[in-house]
Amino acid sequence: MLRIRSLRVTAQLAETEMCAEYCAQTGRLRVLRDGALVREWFPPNSWMAIASVAGARNWGTRPDSNELRALLENQMSLLNIG
């Protein structure tokens, strides 16, 4: 049986919705702004992006919602949102 595990974290600031999505099956990491794709990484870059902001506890290969939230906050800062 094939299991696809996807993790999604969203944040709303003013009129902007930001979202970070991670697919455990493929390792794809996406950041969306109001539903539009802003950034997309695939392994090993997705793992390094997560580990760089959330610490290397899982080396980014199995992020939890706190780690994705840290990535999302970092990306929002880089995009001057908030």
PyMOL Python script that loads the backbone (N, CA, C, O; Angstrom):
from pymol import cmd

cmd.read_pdbstr("""\
ATOM      1  N   MET A   1       0.840  -1.182   0.000  1.00  0.00           N
ATOM      2  CA  MET A   1       0.000   0.000   0.000  1.00  0.00           C
ATOM      3  C   MET A   1       0.885   1.245   0.000  1.00  0.00           C
ATOM      4  O   MET A   1       1.806   1.363   0.809  1.00  0.00           O
ATOM      5  N   LEU A   2       0.603   2.153  -0.896  1.00  0.00           N
ATOM      6  CA  LEU A   2       1.358   3.389  -1.030  1.00  0.00           C
ATOM      7  C   LEU A   2       0.723   4.464  -0.158  1.00  0.00           C
ATOM      8  O   LEU A   2      -0.476   4.727  -0.253  1.00  0.00           O
ATOM      9  N   ARG A   3       1.539   5.084   0.691  1.00  0.00           N
ATOM     10  CA  ARG A   3       1.052   6.164   1.539  1.00  0.00           C
ATOM     11  C   ARG A   3       1.739   7.459   1.145  1.00  0.00           C
ATOM     12  O   ARG A   3       2.967   7.525   1.095  1.00  0.00           O
ATOM     13  N   ILE A   4       0.962   8.475   0.868  1.00  0.00           N
ATOM     14  CA  ILE A   4       1.498   9.794   0.573  1.00  0.00           C
ATOM     15  C   ILE A   4       1.229  10.664   1.784  1.00  0.00           C
ATOM     16  O   ILE A   4       0.078  10.888   2.160  1.00  0.00           O
ATOM     17  N   ARG A   5       2.297  11.152   2.390  1.00  0.00           N
ATOM     18  CA  ARG A   5       2.162  12.017   3.547  1.00  0.00           C
ATOM     19  C   ARG A   5       2.570  13.416   3.131  1.00  0.00           C
ATOM     20  O   ARG A   5       3.692  13.655   2.684  1.00  0.00           O
ATOM     21  N   SER A   6       1.642  14.318   3.287  1.00  0.00           N
ATOM     22  CA  SER A   6       1.911  15.704   2.961  1.00  0.00           C
ATOM     23  C   SER A   6       1.651  16.545   4.197  1.00  0.00           C
ATOM     24  O   SER A   6       0.705  16.297   4.944  1.00  0.00           O
ATOM     25  N   LEU A   7       2.485  17.526   4.400  1.00  0.00           N
ATOM     26  CA  LEU A   7       2.364  18.403   5.548  1.00  0.00           C
ATOM     27  C   LEU A   7       2.219  19.816   5.030  1.00  0.00           C
ATOM     28  O   LEU A   7       2.933  20.230   4.117  1.00  0.00           O
ATOM     29  N   ARG A   8       1.280  20.563   5.622  1.00  0.00           N
ATOM     30  CA  ARG A   8       0.994  21.919   5.147  1.00  0.00           C
ATOM     31  C   ARG A   8       0.828  22.852   6.339  1.00  0.00           C
ATOM     32  O   ARG A   8       0.131  22.529   7.300  1.00  0.00           O
ATOM     33  N   VAL A   9       1.479  24.015   6.268  1.00  0.00           N
ATOM     34  CA  VAL A   9       1.378  25.038   7.297  1.00  0.00           C
ATOM     35  C   VAL A   9       1.008  26.338   6.604  1.00  0.00           C
ATOM     36  O   VAL A   9       1.590  26.686   5.577  1.00  0.00           O
ATOM     37  N   THR A  10       0.034  27.062   7.166  1.00  0.00           N
ATOM     38  CA  THR A  10      -0.362  28.337   6.575  1.00  0.00           C
ATOM     39  C   THR A  10      -0.263  29.456   7.607  1.00  0.00           C
ATOM     40  O   THR A  10      -0.329  29.224   8.814  1.00  0.00           O
ATOM     41  N   ALA A  11      -0.103  30.661   7.101  1.00  0.00           N
ATOM     42  CA  ALA A  11      -0.066  31.854   7.942  1.00  0.00           C
ATOM     43  C   ALA A  11      -0.781  32.969   7.196  1.00  0.00           C
ATOM     44  O   ALA A  11      -0.634  33.115   5.982  1.00  0.00           O
ATOM     45  N   GLN A  12      -1.554  33.749   7.933  1.00  0.00           N
ATOM     46  CA  GLN A  12      -2.283  34.870   7.347  1.00  0.00           C
ATOM     47  C   GLN A  12      -1.769  36.157   7.969  1.00  0.00           C
ATOM     48  O   GLN A  12      -1.822  36.331   9.186  1.00  0.00           O
ATOM     49  N   LEU A  13      -1.278  37.050   7.140  1.00  0.00           N
ATOM     50  CA  LEU A  13      -0.818  38.359   7.593  1.00  0.00           C
ATOM     51  C   LEU A  13      -1.461  39.421   6.728  1.00  0.00           C
ATOM     52  O   LEU A  13      -1.289  39.439   5.509  1.00  0.00           O
ATOM     53  N   ALA A  14      -2.212  40.314   7.378  1.00  0.00           N
ATOM     54  CA  ALA A  14      -2.969  41.340   6.655  1.00  0.00           C
ATOM     55  C   ALA A  14      -3.829  40.629   5.615  1.00  0.00           C
ATOM     56  O   ALA A  14      -4.678  39.811   5.972  1.00  0.00           O
ATOM     57  N   GLU A  15      -3.625  40.924   4.360  1.00  0.00           N
ATOM     58  CA  GLU A  15      -4.432  40.298   3.307  1.00  0.00           C
ATOM     59  C   GLU A  15      -3.661  39.233   2.530  1.00  0.00           C
ATOM     60  O   GLU A  15      -4.090  38.813   1.455  1.00  0.00           O
ATOM     61  N   THR A  16      -2.537  38.804   3.067  1.00  0.00           N
ATOM     62  CA  THR A  16      -1.693  37.830   2.383  1.00  0.00           C
ATOM     63  C   THR A  16      -1.716  36.500   3.111  1.00  0.00           C
ATOM     64  O   THR A  16      -1.502  36.445   4.322  1.00  0.00           O
ATOM     65  N   GLU A  17      -1.976  35.420   2.371  1.00  0.00           N
ATOM     66  CA  GLU A  17      -1.889  34.074   2.937  1.00  0.00           C
ATOM     67  C   GLU A  17      -0.647  33.399   2.383  1.00  0.00           C
ATOM     68  O   GLU A  17      -0.448  33.321   1.171  1.00  0.00           O
ATOM     69  N   MET A  18       0.182  32.914   3.293  1.00  0.00           N
ATOM     70  CA  MET A  18       1.389  32.181   2.914  1.00  0.00           C
ATOM     71  C   MET A  18       1.220  30.732   3.339  1.00  0.00           C
ATOM     72  O   MET A  18       0.573  30.437   4.344  1.00  0.00           O
ATOM     73  N   CYS A  19       1.805  29.837   2.567  1.00  0.00           N
ATOM     74  CA  CYS A  19       1.682  28.410   2.844  1.00  0.00           C
ATOM     75  C   CYS A  19       2.997  27.710   2.519  1.00  0.00           C
ATOM     76  O   CYS A  19       3.646  28.016   1.518  1.00  0.00           O
ATOM     77  N   ALA A  20       3.379  26.773   3.373  1.00  0.00           N
ATOM     78  CA  ALA A  20       4.514  25.892   3.101  1.00  0.00           C
ATOM     79  C   ALA A  20       3.975  24.474   3.041  1.00  0.00           C
ATOM     80  O   ALA A  20       3.270  24.041   3.952  1.00  0.00           O
ATOM     81  N   GLU A  21       4.295  23.754   1.991  1.00  0.00           N
ATOM     82  CA  GLU A  21       3.853  22.375   1.803  1.00  0.00           C
ATOM     83  C   GLU A  21       5.061  21.468   1.602  1.00  0.00           C
ATOM     84  O   GLU A  21       5.982  21.796   0.853  1.00  0.00           O
ATOM     85  N   TYR A  22       5.044  20.329   2.280  1.00  0.00           N
ATOM     86  CA  TYR A  22       6.115  19.348   2.120  1.00  0.00           C
ATOM     87  C   TYR A  22       5.497  17.990   1.826  1.00  0.00           C
ATOM     88  O   TYR A  22       4.614  17.536   2.554  1.00  0.00           O
ATOM     89  N   CYS A  23       5.957  17.341   0.761  1.00  0.00           N
ATOM     90  CA  CYS A  23       5.497  15.999   0.411  1.00  0.00           C
ATOM     91  C   CYS A  23       6.571  14.999   0.821  1.00  0.00           C
ATOM     92  O   CYS A  23       7.676  15.010   0.278  1.00  0.00           O
ATOM     93  N   ALA A  24       6.248  14.139   1.772  1.00  0.00           N
ATOM     94  CA  ALA A  24       7.223  13.175   2.281  1.00  0.00           C
ATOM     95  C   ALA A  24       7.611  12.132   1.235  1.00  0.00           C
ATOM     96  O   ALA A  24       8.733  11.626   1.259  1.00  0.00           O
ATOM     97  N   GLN A  25       6.714  11.810   0.334  1.00  0.00           N
ATOM     98  CA  GLN A  25       7.015  10.791  -0.678  1.00  0.00           C
ATOM     99  C   GLN A  25       8.070  11.273  -1.663  1.00  0.00           C
ATOM    100  O   GLN A  25       8.956  10.509  -2.045  1.00  0.00           O
ATOM    101  N   THR A  26       7.984  12.528  -2.075  1.00  0.00           N
ATOM    102  CA  THR A  26       8.907  13.044  -3.089  1.00  0.00           C
ATOM    103  C   THR A  26       9.984  13.949  -2.515  1.00  0.00           C
ATOM    104  O   THR A  26      11.018  14.162  -3.147  1.00  0.00           O
ATOM    105  N   GLY A  27       9.749  14.488  -1.315  1.00  0.00           N
ATOM    106  CA  GLY A  27      10.685  15.440  -0.722  1.00  0.00           C
ATOM    107  C   GLY A  27      10.518  16.845  -1.266  1.00  0.00           C
ATOM    108  O   GLY A  27      11.325  17.727  -0.972  1.00  0.00           O
ATOM    109  N   ARG A  28       9.475  17.060  -2.059  1.00  0.00           N
ATOM    110  CA  ARG A  28       9.226  18.382  -2.641  1.00  0.00           C
ATOM    111  C   ARG A  28       8.733  19.346  -1.563  1.00  0.00           C
ATOM    112  O   ARG A  28       7.885  19.005  -0.738  1.00  0.00           O
ATOM    113  N   LEU A  29       9.282  20.543  -1.592  1.00  0.00           N
ATOM    114  CA  LEU A  29       8.914  21.603  -0.665  1.00  0.00           C
ATOM    115  C   LEU A  29       8.479  22.809  -1.481  1.00  0.00           C
ATOM    116  O   LEU A  29       9.198  23.258  -2.373  1.00  0.00           O
ATOM    117  N   ARG A  30       7.291  23.333  -1.170  1.00  0.00           N
ATOM    118  CA  ARG A  30       6.783  24.486  -1.905  1.00  0.00           C
ATOM    119  C   ARG A  30       6.354  25.579  -0.942  1.00  0.00           C
ATOM    120  O   ARG A  30       5.857  25.302   0.150  1.00  0.00           O
ATOM    121  N   VAL A  31       6.548  26.816  -1.354  1.00  0.00           N
ATOM    122  CA  VAL A  31       6.051  27.984  -0.639  1.00  0.00           C
ATOM    123  C   VAL A  31       5.108  28.708  -1.584  1.00  0.00           C
ATOM    124  O   VAL A  31       5.468  29.032  -2.716  1.00  0.00           O
ATOM    125  N   LEU A  32       3.897  28.955  -1.104  1.00  0.00           N
ATOM    126  CA  LEU A  32       2.889  29.621  -1.917  1.00  0.00           C
ATOM    127  C   LEU A  32       2.449  30.915  -1.255  1.00  0.00           C
ATOM    128  O   LEU A  32       2.378  31.010  -0.030  1.00  0.00           O
ATOM    129  N   ARG A  33       2.158  31.897  -2.070  1.00  0.00           N
ATOM    130  CA  ARG A  33       1.646  33.187  -1.599  1.00  0.00           C
ATOM    131  C   ARG A  33       0.308  33.411  -2.285  1.00  0.00           C
ATOM    132  O   ARG A  33       0.240  33.544  -3.507  1.00  0.00           O
ATOM    133  N   ASP A  34      -0.761  33.451  -1.486  1.00  0.00           N
ATOM    134  CA  ASP A  34      -2.112  33.583  -2.017  1.00  0.00           C
ATOM    135  C   ASP A  34      -2.384  32.545  -3.107  1.00  0.00           C
ATOM    136  O   ASP A  34      -3.022  32.848  -4.115  1.00  0.00           O
ATOM    137  N   GLY A  35      -1.901  31.329  -2.898  1.00  0.00           N
ATOM    138  CA  GLY A  35      -2.135  30.222  -3.815  1.00  0.00           C
ATOM    139  C   GLY A  35      -1.176  30.140  -4.992  1.00  0.00           C
ATOM    140  O   GLY A  35      -1.194  29.157  -5.734  1.00  0.00           O
ATOM    141  N   ALA A  36      -0.344  31.150  -5.175  1.00  0.00           N
ATOM    142  CA  ALA A  36       0.608  31.150  -6.298  1.00  0.00           C
ATOM    143  C   ALA A  36       1.973  30.655  -5.817  1.00  0.00           C
ATOM    144  O   ALA A  36       2.430  31.022  -4.734  1.00  0.00           O
ATOM    145  N   LEU A  37       2.601  29.838  -6.614  1.00  0.00           N
ATOM    146  CA  LEU A  37       3.905  29.292  -6.279  1.00  0.00           C
ATOM    147  C   LEU A  37       4.965  30.392  -6.239  1.00  0.00           C
ATOM    148  O   LEU A  37       5.133  31.150  -7.194  1.00  0.00           O
ATOM    149  N   VAL A  38       5.680  30.461  -5.103  1.00  0.00           N
ATOM    150  CA  VAL A  38       6.750  31.442  -4.928  1.00  0.00           C
ATOM    151  C   VAL A  38       8.105  30.752  -4.990  1.00  0.00           C
ATOM    152  O   VAL A  38       9.026  31.244  -5.641  1.00  0.00           O
ATOM    153  N   ARG A  39       8.228  29.613  -4.316  1.00  0.00           N
ATOM    154  CA  ARG A  39       9.477  28.847  -4.277  1.00  0.00           C
ATOM    155  C   ARG A  39       9.136  27.356  -4.336  1.00  0.00           C
ATOM    156  O   ARG A  39       8.087  26.919  -3.863  1.00  0.00           O
ATOM    157  N   GLU A  40      10.051  26.594  -4.930  1.00  0.00           N
ATOM    158  CA  GLU A  40       9.891  25.142  -4.978  1.00  0.00           C
ATOM    159  C   GLU A  40      11.273  24.509  -4.959  1.00  0.00           C
ATOM    160  O   GLU A  40      12.157  24.889  -5.727  1.00  0.00           O
ATOM    161  N   TRP A  41      11.447  23.538  -4.070  1.00  0.00           N
ATOM    162  CA  TRP A  41      12.706  22.819  -3.960  1.00  0.00           C
ATOM    163  C   TRP A  41      12.432  21.320  -4.003  1.00  0.00           C
ATOM    164  O   TRP A  41      11.367  20.850  -3.602  1.00  0.00           O
ATOM    165  N   PHE A  42      13.418  20.590  -4.498  1.00  0.00           N
ATOM    166  CA  PHE A  42      13.402  19.131  -4.482  1.00  0.00           C
ATOM    167  C   PHE A  42      14.661  18.668  -3.761  1.00  0.00           C
ATOM    168  O   PHE A  42      15.622  19.430  -3.661  1.00  0.00           O
ATOM    169  N   PRO A  43      14.680  17.420  -3.248  1.00  0.00           N
ATOM    170  CA  PRO A  43      15.865  16.934  -2.538  1.00  0.00           C
ATOM    171  C   PRO A  43      17.107  17.008  -3.424  1.00  0.00           C
ATOM    172  O   PRO A  43      17.016  16.798  -4.634  1.00  0.00           O
ATOM    173  N   PRO A  44      18.228  17.293  -2.853  1.00  0.00           N
ATOM    174  CA  PRO A  44      18.505  17.542  -1.446  1.00  0.00           C
ATOM    175  C   PRO A  44      18.268  18.994  -1.023  1.00  0.00           C
ATOM    176  O   PRO A  44      18.367  19.320   0.160  1.00  0.00           O
ATOM    177  N   ASN A  45      17.952  19.876  -1.999  1.00  0.00           N
ATOM    178  CA  ASN A  45      17.775  21.289  -1.662  1.00  0.00           C
ATOM    179  C   ASN A  45      16.629  21.527  -0.685  1.00  0.00           C
ATOM    180  O   ASN A  45      16.729  22.396   0.181  1.00  0.00           O
ATOM    181  N   SER A  46      15.542  20.769  -0.813  1.00  0.00           N
ATOM    182  CA  SER A  46      14.420  20.946   0.108  1.00  0.00           C
ATOM    183  C   SER A  46      14.837  20.588   1.534  1.00  0.00           C
ATOM    184  O   SER A  46      14.452  21.267   2.486  1.00  0.00           O
ATOM    185  N   TRP A  47      15.618  19.529   1.677  1.00  0.00           N
ATOM    186  CA  TRP A  47      16.068  19.123   3.011  1.00  0.00           C
ATOM    187  C   TRP A  47      16.986  20.178   3.617  1.00  0.00           C
ATOM    188  O   TRP A  47      16.894  20.488   4.804  1.00  0.00           O
ATOM    189  N   MET A  48      17.874  20.725   2.787  1.00  0.00           N
ATOM    190  CA  MET A  48      18.797  21.747   3.288  1.00  0.00           C
ATOM    191  C   MET A  48      18.057  23.034   3.658  1.00  0.00           C
ATOM    192  O   MET A  48      18.420  23.699   4.629  1.00  0.00           O
ATOM    193  N   ALA A  49      17.029  23.384   2.895  1.00  0.00           N
ATOM    194  CA  ALA A  49      16.250  24.586   3.200  1.00  0.00           C
ATOM    195  C   ALA A  49      15.585  24.454   4.567  1.00  0.00           C
ATOM    196  O   ALA A  49      15.591  25.401   5.354  1.00  0.00           O
ATOM    197  N   ILE A  50      15.020  23.298   4.850  1.00  0.00           N
ATOM    198  CA  ILE A  50      14.363  23.080   6.140  1.00  0.00           C
ATOM    199  C   ILE A  50      15.389  23.049   7.261  1.00  0.00           C
ATOM    200  O   ILE A  50      15.217  23.715   8.282  1.00  0.00           O
ATOM    201  N   ALA A  51      16.446  22.286   7.077  1.00  0.00           N
ATOM    202  CA  ALA A  51      17.473  22.159   8.119  1.00  0.00           C
ATOM    203  C   ALA A  51      18.141  23.492   8.421  1.00  0.00           C
ATOM    204  O   ALA A  51      18.529  23.740   9.562  1.00  0.00           O
ATOM    205  N   SER A  52      18.282  24.349   7.426  1.00  0.00           N
ATOM    206  CA  SER A  52      18.978  25.617   7.640  1.00  0.00           C
ATOM    207  C   SER A  52      18.212  26.577   8.536  1.00  0.00           C
ATOM    208  O   SER A  52      18.823  27.412   9.204  1.00  0.00           O
ATOM    209  N   VAL A  53      16.895  26.477   8.564  1.00  0.00           N
ATOM    210  CA  VAL A  53      16.106  27.374   9.414  1.00  0.00           C
ATOM    211  C   VAL A  53      15.576  26.699  10.667  1.00  0.00           C
ATOM    212  O   VAL A  53      15.246  27.373  11.643  1.00  0.00           O
ATOM    213  N   ALA A  54      15.490  25.378  10.650  1.00  0.00           N
ATOM    214  CA  ALA A  54      14.860  24.670  11.763  1.00  0.00           C
ATOM    215  C   ALA A  54      15.836  23.812  12.552  1.00  0.00           C
ATOM    216  O   ALA A  54      15.435  23.140  13.502  1.00  0.00           O
ATOM    217  N   GLY A  55      17.099  23.821  12.180  1.00  0.00           N
ATOM    218  CA  GLY A  55      18.063  22.952  12.846  1.00  0.00           C
ATOM    219  C   GLY A  55      18.115  21.614  12.144  1.00  0.00           C
ATOM    220  O   GLY A  55      17.215  21.268  11.379  1.00  0.00           O
ATOM    221  N   ALA A  56      19.131  20.890  12.396  1.00  0.00           N
ATOM    222  CA  ALA A  56      19.371  19.642  11.666  1.00  0.00           C
ATOM    223  C   ALA A  56      18.866  18.413  12.419  1.00  0.00           C
ATOM    224  O   ALA A  56      19.386  17.315  12.224  1.00  0.00           O
ATOM    225  N   ARG A  57      17.887  18.582  13.253  1.00  0.00           N
ATOM    226  CA  ARG A  57      17.376  17.460  14.051  1.00  0.00           C
ATOM    227  C   ARG A  57      17.000  16.266  13.173  1.00  0.00           C
ATOM    228  O   ARG A  57      17.388  15.134  13.462  1.00  0.00           O
ATOM    229  N   ASN A  58      16.251  16.515  12.112  1.00  0.00           N
ATOM    230  CA  ASN A  58      15.872  15.446  11.186  1.00  0.00           C
ATOM    231  C   ASN A  58      16.525  15.636   9.826  1.00  0.00           C
ATOM    232  O   ASN A  58      16.193  14.932   8.872  1.00  0.00           O
ATOM    233  N   TRP A  59      17.424  16.557   9.734  1.00  0.00           N
ATOM    234  CA  TRP A  59      18.089  16.901   8.478  1.00  0.00           C
ATOM    235  C   TRP A  59      17.099  17.240   7.387  1.00  0.00           C
ATOM    236  O   TRP A  59      17.404  17.104   6.202  1.00  0.00           O
ATOM    237  N   GLY A  60      15.892  17.688   7.785  1.00  0.00           N
ATOM    238  CA  GLY A  60      14.919  18.155   6.818  1.00  0.00           C
ATOM    239  C   GLY A  60      14.172  17.067   6.080  1.00  0.00           C
ATOM    240  O   GLY A  60      13.274  17.375   5.297  1.00  0.00           O
ATOM    241  N   THR A  61      14.505  15.804   6.298  1.00  0.00           N
ATOM    242  CA  THR A  61      13.866  14.739   5.536  1.00  0.00           C
ATOM    243  C   THR A  61      12.504  14.340   6.093  1.00  0.00           C
ATOM    244  O   THR A  61      11.709  13.717   5.390  1.00  0.00           O
ATOM    245  N   ARG A  62      12.227  14.689   7.336  1.00  0.00           N
ATOM    246  CA  ARG A  62      10.936  14.397   7.954  1.00  0.00           C
ATOM    247  C   ARG A  62      10.500  15.584   8.816  1.00  0.00           C
ATOM    248  O   ARG A  62      10.411  15.458  10.038  1.00  0.00           O
ATOM    249  N   PRO A  63      10.230  16.725   8.200  1.00  0.00           N
ATOM    250  CA  PRO A  63       9.906  17.917   8.993  1.00  0.00           C
ATOM    251  C   PRO A  63       8.559  17.785   9.699  1.00  0.00           C
ATOM    252  O   PRO A  63       7.658  17.088   9.234  1.00  0.00           O
ATOM    253  N   ASP A  64       8.451  18.465  10.821  1.00  0.00           N
ATOM    254  CA  ASP A  64       7.162  18.545  11.498  1.00  0.00           C
ATOM    255  C   ASP A  64       6.591  19.945  11.262  1.00  0.00           C
ATOM    256  O   ASP A  64       7.213  20.764  10.586  1.00  0.00           O
ATOM    257  N   SER A  65       5.425  20.215  11.813  1.00  0.00           N
ATOM    258  CA  SER A  65       4.777  21.502  11.554  1.00  0.00           C
ATOM    259  C   SER A  65       5.584  22.673  12.114  1.00  0.00           C
ATOM    260  O   SER A  65       5.557  23.759  11.535  1.00  0.00           O
ATOM    261  N   ASN A  66       6.298  22.482  13.222  1.00  0.00           N
ATOM    262  CA  ASN A  66       7.123  23.557  13.775  1.00  0.00           C
ATOM    263  C   ASN A  66       8.275  23.908  12.839  1.00  0.00           C
ATOM    264  O   ASN A  66       8.602  25.082  12.666  1.00  0.00           O
ATOM    265  N   GLU A  67       8.880  22.909  12.246  1.00  0.00           N
ATOM    266  CA  GLU A  67       9.984  23.147  11.316  1.00  0.00           C
ATOM    267  C   GLU A  67       9.493  23.833  10.041  1.00  0.00           C
ATOM    268  O   GLU A  67      10.165  24.718   9.511  1.00  0.00           O
ATOM    269  N   LEU A  68       8.324  23.424   9.552  1.00  0.00           N
ATOM    270  CA  LEU A  68       7.771  24.092   8.376  1.00  0.00           C
ATOM    271  C   LEU A  68       7.373  25.525   8.699  1.00  0.00           C
ATOM    272  O   LEU A  68       7.524  26.417   7.865  1.00  0.00           O
ATOM    273  N   ARG A  69       6.867  25.746   9.901  1.00  0.00           N
ATOM    274  CA  ARG A  69       6.515  27.108  10.314  1.00  0.00           C
ATOM    275  C   ARG A  69       7.760  27.994  10.351  1.00  0.00           C
ATOM    276  O   ARG A  69       7.708  29.150   9.933  1.00  0.00           O
ATOM    277  N   ALA A  70       8.879  27.460  10.849  1.00  0.00           N
ATOM    278  CA  ALA A  70      10.136  28.217  10.869  1.00  0.00           C
ATOM    279  C   ALA A  70      10.569  28.564   9.447  1.00  0.00           C
ATOM    280  O   ALA A  70      11.018  29.681   9.191  1.00  0.00           O
ATOM    281  N   LEU A  71      10.437  27.620   8.530  1.00  0.00           N
ATOM    282  CA  LEU A  71      10.772  27.880   7.131  1.00  0.00           C
ATOM    283  C   LEU A  71       9.857  28.948   6.554  1.00  0.00           C
ATOM    284  O   LEU A  71      10.317  29.850   5.855  1.00  0.00           O
ATOM    285  N   LEU A  72       8.565  28.853   6.842  1.00  0.00           N
ATOM    286  CA  LEU A  72       7.603  29.812   6.324  1.00  0.00           C
ATOM    287  C   LEU A  72       7.890  31.215   6.860  1.00  0.00           C
ATOM    288  O   LEU A  72       7.841  32.187   6.106  1.00  0.00           O
ATOM    289  N   GLU A  73       8.187  31.326   8.143  1.00  0.00           N
ATOM    290  CA  GLU A  73       8.522  32.631   8.726  1.00  0.00           C
ATOM    291  C   GLU A  73       9.778  33.213   8.080  1.00  0.00           C
ATOM    292  O   GLU A  73       9.857  34.416   7.827  1.00  0.00           O
ATOM    293  N   ASN A  74      10.747  32.358   7.818  1.00  0.00           N
ATOM    294  CA  ASN A  74      11.969  32.803   7.162  1.00  0.00           C
ATOM    295  C   ASN A  74      11.678  33.329   5.759  1.00  0.00           C
ATOM    296  O   ASN A  74      12.179  34.384   5.368  1.00  0.00           O
ATOM    297  N   GLN A  75      10.874  32.597   5.011  1.00  0.00           N
ATOM    298  CA  GLN A  75      10.544  33.009   3.656  1.00  0.00           C
ATOM    299  C   GLN A  75       9.722  34.302   3.643  1.00  0.00           C
ATOM    300  O   GLN A  75       9.893  35.144   2.761  1.00  0.00           O
ATOM    301  N   MET A  76       8.842  34.449   4.614  1.00  0.00           N
ATOM    302  CA  MET A  76       8.046  35.674   4.703  1.00  0.00           C
ATOM    303  C   MET A  76       8.958  36.867   4.977  1.00  0.00           C
ATOM    304  O   MET A  76       8.749  37.957   4.444  1.00  0.00           O
ATOM    305  N   SER A  77       9.948  36.652   5.795  1.00  0.00           N
ATOM    306  CA  SER A  77      10.925  37.711   6.088  1.00  0.00           C
ATOM    307  C   SER A  77      11.704  38.092   4.826  1.00  0.00           C
ATOM    308  O   SER A  77      11.908  39.273   4.543  1.00  0.00           O
ATOM    309  N   LEU A  78      12.135  37.081   4.077  1.00  0.00           N
ATOM    310  CA  LEU A  78      12.877  37.333   2.844  1.00  0.00           C
ATOM    311  C   LEU A  78      12.036  38.060   1.802  1.00  0.00           C
ATOM    312  O   LEU A  78      12.553  38.852   1.014  1.00  0.00           O
ATOM    313  N   LEU A  79      10.734  37.782   1.806  1.00  0.00           N
ATOM    314  CA  LEU A  79       9.828  38.407   0.838  1.00  0.00           C
ATOM    315  C   LEU A  79       9.228  39.707   1.371  1.00  0.00           C
ATOM    316  O   LEU A  79       8.366  40.308   0.728  1.00  0.00           O
ATOM    317  N   ASN A  80       9.690  40.143   2.559  1.00  0.00           N
ATOM    318  CA  ASN A  80       9.206  41.375   3.201  1.00  0.00           C
ATOM    319  C   ASN A  80       7.701  41.366   3.431  1.00  0.00           C
ATOM    320  O   ASN A  80       7.015  42.355   3.168  1.00  0.00           O
ATOM    321  N   ILE A  81       7.195  40.240   3.923  1.00  0.00           N
ATOM    322  CA  ILE A  81       5.785  40.117   4.266  1.00  0.00           C
ATOM    323  C   ILE A  81       5.669  40.084   5.775  1.00  0.00           C
ATOM    324  O   ILE A  81       6.321  39.277   6.437  1.00  0.00           O
ATOM    325  N   GLY A  82       4.848  40.952   6.313  1.00  0.00           N
ATOM    326  CA  GLY A  82       4.649  40.952   7.757  1.00  0.00           C
ATOM    327  C   GLY A  82       5.356  41.988   8.418  1.00  0.00           C
ATOM    328  O   GLY A  82       5.279  42.106   9.641  1.00  0.00           O
TER     329      GLY A  82
END
""", "prot")
cmd.dss("prot")
cmd.show_as("cartoon", "prot")
cmd.util.cbc("prot")
cmd.orient("prot")
